[in-house]
Amino acid sequence: MKKEKKTDPLFSLIKSLSKSEKRQFKLYAGRLEGNTQSNFMALFVLIDKIHSYDEKLILAKTGIRKQQISNTKAHLYRQILISLRLSPIHQNSITQIREQIDFATILYTKGLYKQSLRLLDKTKSVAVAKEQYNLAYEIIELEKVIESQYITRSMSDRADTLAIEAKNINQKNVITSKLSNLSLQLYSWFLKHGYARNDTDTHTVEQYYADRIPKYKFSDLGFTSKMYLYQANLWQGFITQDFLSCYRNSQKLVQLFHDLPDMKKLHPVFYLKAVNYLLESLFYLQKKDKYQETLEGLTKEIQDEKIFSSENTQNLCFLYLYQHKINSFYLTGEFKEGTQFVKRVLIELDKTDKKIDAHHVMLFYYKIACMFFGAGDYEKCIFYLNKIIKNKDLKMREDLLCYTRVLNLVAHYESGDDEYIEELIKSTYKFLLKMNNLYEVQRKMIKFLRNLSNLYPHELRKAFKELYEELKVYEDHPYEKRSFLYLDILSWLESNIKGVPVEEIVKQKIQRKAS
């Protein structure tokens, strides 16, 4: 796959603007006479019209000289950001607190100490109420500076008051920061190592958690600290494949936002992630009814557009909503119906352009490939798997890359495209051997696939049965069971044994669980 061509930052920023944001910028820039005819406005108008960044065209169509272009671009970039900052769409509690701190600083520099202190005190209350403790600490530090120049007898104990406030706020910051660090470190550990493969891995993760969790009293924790605590617990559960623990902590995380609805608007990304974790947990636990209920609730909130109004949150909405809608077809076994939904996914993926990272795009391709495999359309399954395999720059987890290769080989076998099957078996085998600590399910699959070409047609049914019996014992294994969530090998084997489509086998399993 070709490397992505670098896009000019200014060009990307202008193209990301909505119609209302462009209109507001023109009003903002035109507030001073002469700005509408300036170089930076000419540059803005031209870039807004063109489809790709072209410096030669800019020099030809505007009055900007080559030696001026760098400064003009920098000036325009800054002016757009200032305009966006002033927009009500981008205003929230955090930006408002920062704005008040800026105003207080200006009052202080003008020697209006009393006005500055009054504004800071009011803003500090808002910061504490919104649990913006870093900003609250910044306000206290500014108050200290001002108080050192503005002292009255009635405020003689102010130094002690500020010192105590600073200490309390700092303690809250330390706890929150440590919990935030732990959550991030566990997520990083997961991206690097993947899921625990044995008891040693589980013990390592549990010890890692125990060594880094700060001492705390739960009743003293605020919203933000609890949020990071639940996230850390959740990641530990995911890594150790304790999906029941994941469910409990993700449920607590979502409930935290439901108890304080204002926090959804203040932290929309964290709320979206919380619901995403809850849906993932329910999917792994195969709780179909609860999954559908949660997914419908998220869909309604997204359609309401009150919380997720920014471009960033809208991209996340697409990512989580469509991934989980795909998963919902897996839970019902309706793969053929799911392939119709795939068309919509691909249209939306194309619309997002490059706003979703390559890893998540490839994850979509893997889920789509599995959908076509379940529907019996092996050619399209192979088509989407090849998009992943041929992407040499891709940084996906090893376990996903492993199952991409295995599914690709199985799909080639099922499609009857056996012209290059020997070569494909060898390349897949070599790739998997490079991986460290393969699951036992993976080892048995490799061995089976390697010997597949040596079997006569009348021996296949017996071979499928033997492999099915070997793998069935791992279905509820604490570490091996995850293999069947990536790729439902057991249903594929059963379909070959019984001579019926995979989709039918999956539906039969779902009916048995429901009864």
C-alpha positions as CSV (number, residue, x, y, z in Angstrom):
1,M,0.0,0.0,0.0
2,K,1.3,3.4,-0.9
3,K,2.4,5.8,1.9
4,E,-0.1,8.6,2.6
5,K,0.8,11.8,0.9
6,K,1.4,14.6,3.5
7,T,-1.3,17.2,3.5
8,D,-0.6,20.8,4.3
9,P,-1.8,21.7,7.8
10,L,-3.5,25.0,6.8
11,F,-5.2,23.2,3.8
12,S,-6.5,20.5,6.2
13,L,-7.8,23.1,8.7
14,I,-9.7,25.1,6.1
15,K,-11.2,22.0,4.6
16,S,-12.4,20.9,8.0
17,L,-14.4,24.1,8.6
18,S,-18.2,23.9,8.4
19,K,-20.2,26.6,6.4
20,S,-21.1,28.4,9.6
21,E,-17.4,28.4,10.8
22,K,-16.3,29.8,7.4
23,R,-18.9,32.5,7.6
24,Q,-17.9,33.4,11.1
25,F,-14.2,33.6,10.1
26,K,-15.1,36.0,7.3
27,L,-17.0,38.2,9.7
28,Y,-14.2,38.0,12.3
29,A,-11.5,38.8,9.7
30,G,-13.6,41.6,8.2
31,R,-14.1,43.4,11.5
32,L,-11.2,45.7,10.6
33,E,-11.2,47.8,7.4
34,G,-8.8,46.5,4.9
35,N,-8.6,42.9,6.1
36,T,-11.0,41.7,3.4
37,Q,-8.4,42.7,0.8
38,S,-5.4,41.4,2.7
39,N,-3.1,38.6,1.6
40,F,-4.3,36.1,4.3
41,M,-7.9,36.6,3.2
42,A,-7.0,36.0,-0.5
43,L,-5.2,32.9,0.6
44,F,-8.2,31.7,2.6
45,V,-10.7,32.2,-0.3
46,L,-8.4,30.4,-2.8
47,I,-7.7,27.4,-0.6
48,D,-11.4,27.1,0.2
49,K,-12.1,26.7,-3.6
50,I,-9.3,24.3,-4.6
51,H,-9.3,20.5,-4.1
52,S,-5.6,20.0,-3.3
53,Y,-2.8,22.2,-2.0
54,D,-0.9,23.8,-4.8
55,E,1.7,26.5,-3.9
56,K,2.3,27.4,-7.6
57,L,-1.4,28.2,-8.0
58,I,-1.4,30.3,-4.9
59,L,1.5,32.4,-6.1
60,A,-0.2,32.8,-9.5
61,K,-3.7,33.6,-8.2
62,T,-2.9,35.9,-5.3
63,G,-0.7,38.9,-4.7
64,I,1.5,36.9,-2.2
65,R,5.2,36.7,-3.1
66,K,7.2,33.5,-2.6
67,Q,9.1,34.9,0.4
68,Q,5.8,36.0,2.0
69,I,3.9,32.7,1.8
70,S,5.2,31.1,4.9
71,N,4.4,34.0,7.2
72,T,1.0,34.5,5.5
73,K,0.1,30.9,6.0
74,A,1.1,31.0,9.7
75,H,-0.9,34.2,10.2
76,L,-4.0,32.8,8.5
77,Y,-3.7,29.6,10.6
78,R,-3.6,31.5,13.8
79,Q,-6.5,33.8,12.8
80,I,-8.7,30.8,12.0
81,L,-7.9,29.2,15.4
82,I,-8.8,32.5,17.2
83,S,-12.0,32.7,15.3
84,L,-12.9,29.1,16.2
85,R,-12.1,29.7,19.8
86,L,-14.6,32.6,19.8
87,S,-17.3,30.4,18.3
88,P,-20.1,29.3,20.7
89,I,-19.8,25.8,19.2
90,H,-16.4,25.3,20.6
91,Q,-17.2,26.8,24.0
92,N,-17.4,24.6,27.1
93,S,-16.7,24.9,30.8
94,I,-13.0,24.4,30.3
95,T,-12.6,27.1,27.6
96,Q,-14.7,29.4,29.7
97,I,-12.6,28.9,32.8
98,R,-9.4,29.5,30.8
99,E,-10.9,32.7,29.3
100,Q,-11.7,34.0,32.8
101,I,-8.2,33.3,33.9
102,D,-6.9,35.3,30.9
103,F,-9.3,38.2,31.9
104,A,-8.1,38.1,35.5
105,T,-4.5,38.2,34.3
106,I,-5.2,41.2,32.2
107,L,-6.9,43.0,35.2
108,Y,-3.8,42.1,37.3
109,T,-1.3,43.5,34.8
110,K,-3.4,46.8,34.8
111,G,-3.0,47.0,38.6
112,L,-6.8,46.2,39.2
113,Y,-6.0,43.7,41.9
114,K,-9.3,43.6,43.7
115,Q,-11.2,43.0,40.5
116,S,-8.8,40.3,39.4
117,L,-9.1,38.5,42.8
118,R,-12.9,38.7,42.7
119,L,-13.0,37.2,39.2
120,L,-10.5,34.5,40.2
121,D,-12.4,33.5,43.3
122,K,-15.6,33.1,41.3
123,T,-13.8,31.1,38.5
124,K,-12.1,28.9,41.1
125,S,-15.5,27.8,42.4
126,V,-16.6,26.8,38.9
127,A,-13.3,24.9,38.3
128,V,-13.6,22.9,41.5
129,A,-17.3,22.2,40.8
130,K,-16.3,20.9,37.3
131,E,-13.4,19.0,38.9
132,Q,-10.9,20.9,36.7
133,Y,-8.3,20.7,39.5
134,N,-5.3,21.6,37.3
135,L,-7.0,24.9,36.4
136,A,-8.1,25.4,40.0
137,Y,-4.5,25.0,41.1
138,E,-3.4,27.5,38.4
139,I,-5.9,30.0,39.8
140,I,-4.7,29.6,43.3
141,E,-1.1,30.2,42.2
142,L,-2.2,33.4,40.5
143,E,-4.1,34.4,43.6
144,K,-0.9,34.0,45.6
145,V,1.0,36.3,43.3
146,I,-1.7,39.0,43.4
147,E,-2.1,38.7,47.2
148,S,1.6,39.3,47.7
149,Q,1.0,42.8,46.2
150,Y,-2.5,43.4,47.5
151,I,-2.7,42.9,51.2
152,T,-5.2,44.4,53.7
153,R,-5.7,43.8,57.4
154,S,-9.0,42.0,56.8
155,M,-7.2,39.6,54.5
156,S,-4.3,38.8,56.9
157,D,-5.1,35.1,57.1
158,R,-5.4,34.8,53.3
159,A,-2.0,33.3,52.9
160,D,-2.9,30.4,55.2
161,T,-6.2,29.9,53.4
162,L,-4.6,29.8,50.0
163,A,-1.8,27.4,51.2
164,I,-4.5,25.0,52.6
165,E,-6.5,25.2,49.4
166,A,-3.4,24.6,47.3
167,K,-2.5,21.5,49.4
168,N,-6.0,20.0,49.1
169,I,-6.2,20.7,45.4
170,N,-2.7,19.3,44.8
171,Q,-3.7,16.0,46.7
172,K,-6.7,15.6,44.4
173,N,-4.5,16.2,41.4
174,V,-2.0,13.6,42.5
175,I,-4.6,10.9,43.0
176,T,-6.3,11.7,39.7
177,S,-3.0,11.9,37.8
178,K,-1.9,8.5,39.2
179,L,-5.1,6.8,38.3
180,S,-5.0,8.4,34.8
181,N,-1.4,7.2,34.4
182,L,-2.4,3.7,35.4
183,S,-5.3,3.6,33.0
184,L,-3.0,4.8,30.2
185,Q,-0.2,2.4,31.1
186,L,-2.5,-0.6,31.1
187,Y,-3.9,0.4,27.7
188,S,-0.3,0.8,26.4
189,W,0.5,-2.6,27.9
190,F,-2.5,-4.1,26.0
191,L,-1.5,-2.6,22.7
192,K,2.1,-3.9,23.1
193,H,1.4,-7.4,24.4
194,G,-2.3,-8.1,23.7
195,Y,-4.4,-10.4,25.8
196,A,-2.9,-12.6,28.6
197,R,-2.1,-16.0,27.2
198,N,-1.4,-17.9,30.4
199,D,-1.4,-17.6,34.2
200,T,2.1,-16.0,34.1
201,D,0.8,-13.2,31.9
202,T,-2.2,-12.7,34.2
203,H,0.0,-12.6,37.3
204,T,2.3,-10.1,35.6
205,V,-0.6,-7.8,34.8
206,E,-2.1,-8.1,38.3
207,Q,1.2,-7.2,39.8
208,Y,1.7,-4.3,37.4
209,Y,-1.7,-3.0,38.6
210,A,-1.0,-3.5,42.3
211,D,2.4,-1.8,42.1
212,R,0.9,1.4,40.5
213,I,-2.5,1.8,42.0
214,P,-2.4,4.7,44.5
215,K,-3.8,4.5,48.0
216,Y,-7.2,6.2,48.1
217,K,-10.4,6.5,50.0
218,F,-13.3,5.9,47.6
219,S,-15.6,8.4,49.3
220,D,-13.0,11.1,48.7
221,L,-12.8,10.4,45.0
222,G,-14.6,12.8,42.6
223,F,-16.1,12.1,39.2
224,T,-12.7,12.3,37.3
225,S,-10.8,10.1,39.7
226,K,-13.6,7.5,39.7
227,M,-13.7,7.6,35.9
228,Y,-10.0,6.8,35.6
229,L,-10.3,4.1,38.4
230,Y,-13.0,2.3,36.5
231,Q,-11.0,2.6,33.2
232,A,-7.9,1.1,34.9
233,N,-10.0,-1.8,36.3
234,L,-11.6,-2.2,32.9
235,W,-8.3,-2.5,31.1
236,Q,-7.0,-5.0,33.6
237,G,-10.2,-7.1,32.9
238,F,-9.8,-6.9,29.2
239,I,-6.1,-8.0,29.3
240,T,-6.8,-10.9,31.6
241,Q,-10.0,-11.7,29.6
242,D,-12.2,-11.4,32.6
243,F,-15.1,-10.0,30.6
244,L,-17.5,-10.1,33.6
245,S,-15.2,-7.7,35.4
246,C,-15.1,-5.5,32.2
247,Y,-18.9,-5.5,32.1
248,R,-19.2,-4.4,35.7
249,N,-16.6,-1.6,35.5
250,S,-17.9,-0.3,32.1
251,Q,-21.4,-0.3,33.6
252,K,-20.2,1.7,36.6
253,L,-18.4,4.0,34.2
254,V,-21.6,4.6,32.1
255,Q,-23.7,5.1,35.2
256,L,-21.2,7.7,36.5
257,F,-22.1,9.8,33.4
258,H,-25.8,9.1,33.8
259,D,-25.7,10.4,37.4
260,L,-24.0,13.6,36.3
261,P,-25.4,14.3,32.8
262,D,-23.5,17.6,32.5
263,M,-20.2,15.6,32.4
264,K,-21.4,14.1,29.1
265,K,-21.1,17.5,27.5
266,L,-17.8,18.3,29.3
267,H,-16.2,14.9,28.5
268,P,-18.1,13.5,25.4
269,V,-15.1,11.4,24.3
270,F,-14.8,9.7,27.6
271,Y,-18.6,9.0,27.6
272,L,-18.5,7.5,24.1
273,K,-15.6,5.3,25.1
274,A,-17.5,4.2,28.3
275,V,-20.5,3.1,26.2
276,N,-18.1,1.4,23.7
277,Y,-16.4,-0.6,26.5
278,L,-19.9,-1.6,27.8
279,L,-20.9,-2.8,24.3
280,E,-17.6,-4.7,23.8
281,S,-18.1,-6.4,27.2
282,L,-21.6,-7.4,26.4
283,F,-20.5,-8.7,23.0
284,Y,-17.8,-10.9,24.5
285,L,-20.3,-12.2,27.1
286,Q,-22.8,-12.8,24.2
287,K,-25.6,-10.9,26.1
288,K,-27.7,-10.3,23.0
289,D,-30.7,-8.5,24.5
290,K,-28.7,-6.2,26.8
291,Y,-26.4,-5.5,23.9
292,Q,-29.2,-4.4,21.6
293,E,-30.8,-2.3,24.3
294,T,-27.5,-0.5,24.9
295,L,-26.8,0.0,21.2
296,E,-30.3,1.5,20.7
297,G,-29.7,3.9,23.5
298,L,-26.4,5.0,22.0
299,T,-28.0,5.4,18.6
300,K,-30.7,7.7,20.0
301,E,-28.2,9.9,21.8
302,I,-26.1,10.2,18.6
303,Q,-29.2,11.2,16.6
304,D,-30.2,13.8,19.3
305,E,-26.9,15.6,18.4
306,K,-26.9,17.5,21.7
307,I,-23.8,15.9,23.1
308,F,-21.8,14.9,20.1
309,S,-21.6,18.0,18.0
310,S,-17.9,18.4,17.3
311,E,-16.2,16.8,14.3
312,N,-14.0,14.7,16.7
313,T,-16.9,13.2,18.5
314,Q,-18.9,12.6,15.3
315,N,-15.9,10.6,13.9
316,L,-15.9,8.5,17.1
317,C,-19.7,8.1,16.9
318,F,-19.3,6.6,13.4
319,L,-16.5,4.4,14.5
320,Y,-18.2,2.9,17.6
321,L,-21.8,2.8,16.2
322,Y,-20.9,1.1,13.0
323,Q,-18.5,-1.4,14.6
324,H,-21.1,-2.4,17.1
325,K,-23.9,-2.6,14.5
326,I,-21.7,-5.0,12.6
327,N,-21.2,-7.0,15.8
328,S,-25.0,-7.1,16.3
329,F,-25.2,-9.3,13.1
330,Y,-22.7,-11.7,14.6
331,L,-24.8,-12.0,17.7
332,T,-27.9,-12.9,15.6
333,G,-26.1,-15.0,13.0
334,E,-27.7,-12.9,10.2
335,F,-24.5,-12.7,8.0
336,K,-26.3,-12.3,4.6
337,E,-28.3,-9.5,6.0
338,G,-25.1,-8.0,7.4
339,T,-23.5,-8.0,4.0
340,Q,-26.2,-5.5,2.9
341,F,-25.3,-3.3,5.8
342,V,-21.6,-3.5,4.8
343,K,-22.4,-1.3,1.7
344,R,-23.5,1.5,4.0
345,V,-20.4,1.1,6.2
346,L,-18.1,1.4,3.1
347,I,-19.9,4.6,2.0
348,E,-19.5,6.1,5.5
349,L,-15.9,5.0,5.6
350,D,-15.2,6.8,2.3
351,K,-16.8,10.0,3.7
352,T,-14.5,10.1,6.7
353,D,-11.6,10.3,4.3
354,K,-8.4,10.2,6.5
355,K,-10.0,11.1,9.8
356,I,-10.0,7.6,11.1
357,D,-6.7,5.9,11.7
358,A,-5.5,3.0,9.6
359,H,-5.7,0.5,12.4
360,H,-9.5,1.1,12.8
361,V,-10.0,1.0,9.1
362,M,-8.3,-2.4,8.9
363,L,-10.4,-3.5,11.8
364,F,-13.5,-2.7,9.8
365,Y,-12.1,-4.7,6.9
366,Y,-11.5,-7.7,9.2
367,K,-15.1,-7.5,10.5
368,I,-16.4,-7.1,7.0
369,A,-14.3,-10.1,5.8
370,C,-15.8,-12.2,8.6
371,M,-19.3,-11.1,7.6
372,F,-18.8,-12.3,4.0
373,F,-17.2,-15.5,5.3
374,G,-20.2,-16.2,7.4
375,A,-22.5,-15.4,4.4
376,G,-20.5,-17.9,2.2
377,D,-19.1,-15.2,-0.1
378,Y,-15.5,-16.3,0.1
379,E,-14.2,-14.1,-2.8
380,K,-15.3,-10.9,-1.1
381,C,-13.9,-12.2,2.2
382,I,-10.5,-12.7,0.5
383,F,-10.7,-9.3,-1.1
384,Y,-11.0,-7.5,2.3
385,L,-8.5,-9.7,4.0
386,N,-6.0,-8.8,1.2
387,K,-6.4,-5.1,2.1
388,I,-5.0,-5.9,5.5
389,I,-2.3,-8.4,4.4
390,K,-0.9,-6.1,1.7
391,N,-0.7,-3.1,4.0
392,K,3.0,-3.4,5.0
393,D,2.9,-0.2,7.0
394,L,0.1,-1.5,9.2
395,K,0.6,-1.6,13.0
396,M,-2.1,-4.0,14.2
397,R,-2.0,-6.3,17.1
398,E,-0.3,-9.7,16.3
399,D,-3.4,-11.7,17.2
400,L,-5.5,-9.9,14.6
401,L,-2.9,-10.3,12.0
402,C,-2.7,-14.0,12.8
403,Y,-6.4,-14.6,12.4
404,T,-6.4,-12.5,9.2
405,R,-3.9,-15.0,7.7
406,V,-5.7,-18.1,9.0
407,L,-9.1,-16.8,7.7
408,N,-7.5,-16.0,4.4
409,L,-6.3,-19.6,4.1
410,V,-9.6,-21.1,5.1
411,A,-11.5,-18.8,2.7
412,H,-9.2,-19.9,-0.2
413,Y,-9.8,-23.5,0.7
414,E,-13.6,-23.0,0.8
415,S,-13.7,-21.0,-2.5
416,G,-12.1,-23.9,-4.3
417,D,-9.3,-21.6,-5.4
418,D,-6.5,-24.1,-4.8
419,E,-4.1,-23.2,-7.6
420,Y,-1.8,-21.5,-5.1
421,I,-3.0,-23.2,-1.9
422,E,0.4,-24.9,-1.3
423,E,2.2,-21.6,-1.6
424,L,-0.4,-19.9,0.6
425,I,-0.1,-22.6,3.3
426,K,3.7,-22.2,3.3
427,S,3.6,-18.4,3.5
428,T,0.9,-18.5,6.3
429,Y,2.9,-21.1,8.2
430,K,6.1,-19.0,8.0
431,F,4.2,-15.8,9.1
432,L,2.7,-17.5,12.1
433,L,5.9,-19.1,13.2
434,K,7.4,-15.6,13.6
435,M,4.8,-14.8,16.2
436,N,5.7,-15.3,19.8
437,N,3.5,-17.4,22.2
438,L,0.9,-18.7,19.8
439,Y,-2.4,-19.9,21.4
440,E,-2.9,-23.7,21.4
441,V,-5.9,-23.2,19.1
442,Q,-3.7,-21.4,16.6
443,R,-1.1,-24.2,16.7
444,K,-3.6,-26.9,16.1
445,M,-5.1,-24.9,13.2
446,I,-1.7,-24.4,11.6
447,K,-1.0,-28.1,11.9
448,F,-4.4,-29.0,10.4
449,L,-4.1,-26.5,7.5
450,R,-0.5,-27.7,6.8
451,N,-1.7,-31.3,6.4
452,L,-4.9,-30.4,4.5
453,S,-3.4,-30.7,1.0
454,N,-2.2,-34.2,1.8
455,L,-5.7,-35.6,2.5
456,Y,-7.9,-37.4,0.0
457,P,-11.5,-36.1,-0.5
458,H,-13.0,-39.1,1.4
459,E,-10.7,-38.3,4.4
460,L,-11.8,-34.7,4.9
461,R,-14.9,-35.4,6.9
462,K,-13.0,-37.5,9.4
463,A,-10.2,-34.8,9.6
464,F,-12.8,-32.1,10.3
465,K,-14.4,-34.2,13.0
466,E,-11.0,-34.8,14.7
467,L,-10.0,-31.2,14.7
468,Y,-13.5,-30.2,16.0
469,E,-13.1,-32.6,19.0
470,E,-9.6,-31.2,19.6
471,L,-10.7,-27.6,19.6
472,K,-14.1,-28.0,21.4
473,V,-12.3,-28.5,24.7
474,Y,-10.9,-25.0,24.5
475,E,-14.3,-23.3,24.0
476,D,-14.6,-22.3,27.7
477,H,-10.8,-22.1,28.4
478,P,-9.9,-18.9,30.3
479,Y,-7.3,-17.9,27.7
480,E,-8.0,-20.0,24.6
481,K,-11.7,-19.1,24.3
482,R,-11.0,-15.7,22.8
483,S,-9.7,-17.4,19.7
484,F,-13.3,-18.3,18.8
485,L,-14.4,-14.7,19.1
486,Y,-12.0,-13.6,16.4
487,L,-12.8,-16.5,14.1
488,D,-15.6,-19.0,14.7
489,I,-13.6,-22.0,13.7
490,L,-15.9,-24.4,15.5
491,S,-18.9,-23.3,13.5
492,W,-16.9,-23.6,10.3
493,L,-15.8,-27.1,11.1
494,E,-19.3,-28.1,12.1
495,S,-20.6,-26.7,8.8
496,N,-18.2,-28.9,6.9
497,I,-19.0,-32.0,9.0
498,K,-22.8,-31.5,8.6
499,G,-22.7,-30.1,5.0
500,V,-24.7,-27.0,5.9
501,P,-23.8,-23.2,5.6
502,V,-21.9,-21.6,8.5
503,E,-24.7,-19.1,8.9
504,E,-27.2,-21.9,9.7
505,I,-24.8,-23.5,12.2
506,V,-24.4,-20.1,14.1
507,K,-28.2,-19.6,14.1
508,Q,-28.7,-23.0,15.6
509,K,-26.2,-22.3,18.3
510,I,-27.9,-19.0,19.2
511,Q,-31.3,-20.8,19.4
512,R,-29.9,-23.5,21.7
513,K,-28.5,-20.8,24.1
514,A,-31.8,-18.9,24.1
515,S,-33.9,-22.0,24.9
